[in-house]
Amino acid sequence: MKRIELEAYGVPEEVAHCVEVPDVGAPGPGEVVFDVLAFPINPADIGFCRGTYRIKPPLPATPGAECVGRVAAVGDGVTHVKPGDLVINLARENWAARRRVKAEDAVPIPSGLDPKQAAMLRINPPTALLLLSDIVELKPGDWVIQNVANSAVGRLVITLAKARGLRTVNVTRREDVFAELTALGADVCLTDGPGLTDRVREATGGAAIPLGLDAVAGDATARIASCVKDEGTVCTYGGMSGKAPEVSVADLVFRGVTFTGFMLGRFMARRSAEEIRAIYAELAEGVAKGTIHAPVDSVYPIDNIREALIQAQTGGRRGKVLVSPGGEVG
Ligand SMILES: NC(=O)c1ccc[n+]([C@@H]2O[C@H](COP(=O)([O-])OP(=O)(O)OC[C@H]3O[C@@H](n4cnc5c(N)ncnc54)[C@H](OP(=O)(O)O)[C@@H]3O)[C@@H](O)[C@H]2O)c1
């Protein structure tokens, strides 16, 4: 069985290798074994490989915060899934051909779902959902400003915001994505950089923006903060610049902007298992209808993990990089 292992923490394409390991074996009581159909390479996985993510297990370590799989066998006492079912996995270490997990971590999803979209269901869709529900109270007509608007999370924020009657200012580092974002429902698209505050004011007619979402950090945080209303909120949930968020005294002290942070696991932990299953059931329905969607740049075989990792770190991609260990997903 093939699995990705890190021999060290460092440059992802240099430290990650596809290795042959013994099969996971038959499921024990309360366990599920599934074949991994596909997994995405997310920014957090890149951070994991570099050793900069919040968890850094002993080596050799296997990355992979999410995947989609097809159940191969279930152990005694497992009733919520059966062989053949599609599942997503709430546990980590998913960059492998096969997984044996605790039954409660295997969440069943409808069998007809596109496996590529299902592979990206666990993290980004609920992140976008909870960023719009758990940070500040928003009502139809309210504006939200976000950077990395063309990322998978950013696109989902646009569609989910639109469905709730919210309006979005979408900030990116390139203009060639504006048409796609507008087609998704973006109200305003602007490039990041100097003069953002004035450009936002002009484009929104001086709207009072209660929420800013930031996944770049560094001076981009300060630019988003300068666009929200007095006593508005900026929520940083990623750090694509690799820098610490910058905050101006004027925004923090004089204008009373609140700065906060979001991490999916922390916000999911506030919910019961039943509520979490309900969130995924709703999101899976969205995937089935096509309203929850993330573009895919490319799909690699697991042996080509080096090329996949290089592509996943290349700016200007057309979507997410996926890996299909068994080649079922192309
Ligand atoms: N806190 C949480 O629980 C949580 C959960 C999910 C995701 N996230 C975070 O959300 C962010 C987006 O994730 P994703 O999976 O949606 O990303 P993605 O689809 O892989 O897209 C990455 C985005 O980052 C932009 N980018 C890359 N390097 C950048 C830089 N140096 N400065 C500014 N922008 C840069 C890319 O712009 P180009 O297209 O121009 O290259 C693209 O828009 C990441 O920071 C991720 O860690 C956080």
The ligand as a Tripos MOL2 file, in Angstrom:
@<TRIPOS>MOLECULE
LIG
   48    52     1     0     0
SMALL
NO_CHARGES

@<TRIPOS>ATOM
      1 N1         -8.5940   28.7020    9.8170 N.am      1 LIG1
      2 C1         -9.1760   27.6540    9.2270 C.2       1 LIG1
      3 O1         -9.8170   26.8270    9.8700 O.2       1 LIG1
      4 C2         -9.0190   27.5070    7.7460 C.ar      1 LIG1
      5 C3         -9.7430   26.5360    7.0590 C.ar      1 LIG1
      6 C4         -9.6160   26.4510    5.6640 C.ar      1 LIG1
      7 C5         -8.7260   27.3070    5.0120 C.ar      1 LIG1
      8 N2         -8.0210   28.2120    5.7430 N.ar      1 LIG1
      9 C6         -7.1000   29.1630    5.0970 C.3       1 LIG1
     10 O2         -7.8100   29.8080    4.0580 O.3       1 LIG1
     11 C7         -6.8640   30.2530    3.0880 C.3       1 LIG1
     12 C8         -7.3820   29.8350    1.7110 C.3       1 LIG1
     13 O3         -7.3720   28.3980    1.6420 O.3       1 LIG1
     14 P1         -7.8590   27.6610    0.3150 P.3       1 LIG1
     15 O4         -7.7130   26.2080    0.4810 O.co2     1 LIG1
     16 O5         -9.1810   28.2450   -0.0550 O.co2     1 LIG1
     17 O6         -6.7560   28.2290   -0.7140 O.3       1 LIG1
     18 P2         -6.5120   27.9040   -2.2490 P.3       1 LIG1
     19 O7         -7.7840   27.5750   -2.9280 O.co2     1 LIG1
     20 O8         -5.3860   26.9270   -2.3210 O.co2     1 LIG1
     21 O9         -6.0220   29.3320   -2.8030 O.3       1 LIG1
     22 C9         -4.8940   29.9830   -2.2680 C.3       1 LIG1
     23 C10        -5.1250   31.4890   -2.4000 C.3       1 LIG1
     24 O10        -4.0800   32.1880   -1.7720 O.3       1 LIG1
     25 C11        -3.6000   33.2200   -2.6430 C.3       1 LIG1
     26 N3         -2.2040   33.4670   -2.2850 N.ar      1 LIG1
     27 C12        -1.1890   32.5810   -2.3250 C.ar      1 LIG1
     28 N4         -0.0680   33.1740   -1.8520 N.ar      1 LIG1
     29 C13        -0.4040   34.4470   -1.5320 C.ar      1 LIG1
     30 C14         0.3300   35.5590   -1.0190 C.ar      1 LIG1
     31 N5          1.6380   35.4600   -0.7210 N.pl3     1 LIG1
     32 N6         -0.3360   36.7200   -0.8300 N.ar      1 LIG1
     33 C15        -1.6480   36.8230   -1.1180 C.ar      1 LIG1
     34 N7         -2.3930   35.8000   -1.6050 N.ar      1 LIG1
     35 C16        -1.7740   34.6270   -1.8120 C.ar      1 LIG1
     36 C17        -3.8130   32.6270   -4.0240 C.3       1 LIG1
     37 O11        -3.8120   33.6630   -4.9730 O.3       1 LIG1
     38 P3         -3.4690   33.3710   -6.5510 P.3       1 LIG1
     39 O12        -4.6410   32.6030   -7.1030 O.co2     1 LIG1
     40 O13        -3.3220   34.7300   -7.1020 O.co2     1 LIG1
     41 O14        -2.2080   32.5480   -6.5650 O.co2     1 LIG1
     42 C18        -5.1920   31.9790   -3.8340 C.3       1 LIG1
     43 O15        -6.2000   32.9620   -3.8930 O.3       1 LIG1
     44 C19        -5.5240   29.6420    3.4670 C.3       1 LIG1
     45 O16        -4.7640   30.6020    4.1740 O.3       1 LIG1
     46 C20        -5.9220   28.5140    4.4030 C.3       1 LIG1
     47 O17        -4.9030   28.1740    5.3250 O.3       1 LIG1
     48 C21        -8.1490   28.3310    7.0760 C.ar      1 LIG1
@<TRIPOS>BOND
     1     1     2 1
     2     2     3 2
     3     2     4 1
     4     4     5 ar
     5     4    48 ar
     6     5     6 ar
     7     6     7 ar
     8     7     8 ar
     9     8     9 1
    10     8    48 ar
    11     9    10 1
    12     9    46 1
    13    10    11 1
    14    11    12 1
    15    11    44 1
    16    12    13 1
    17    13    14 1
    18    14    15 2
    19    14    16 1
    20    14    17 1
    21    17    18 1
    22    18    19 2
    23    18    20 1
    24    18    21 1
    25    21    22 1
    26    22    23 1
    27    23    24 1
    28    23    42 1
    29    24    25 1
    30    25    26 1
    31    25    36 1
    32    26    27 ar
    33    26    35 ar
    34    27    28 ar
    35    28    29 ar
    36    29    30 ar
    37    29    35 ar
    38    30    31 1
    39    30    32 ar
    40    32    33 ar
    41    33    34 ar
    42    34    35 ar
    43    36    37 1
    44    36    42 1
    45    37    38 1
    46    38    39 2
    47    38    40 1
    48    38    41 1
    49    42    43 1
    50    44    45 1
    51    44    46 1
    52    46    47 1
@<TRIPOS>SUBSTRUCTURE
     1 LIG1         1 GROUP 0 **** ****
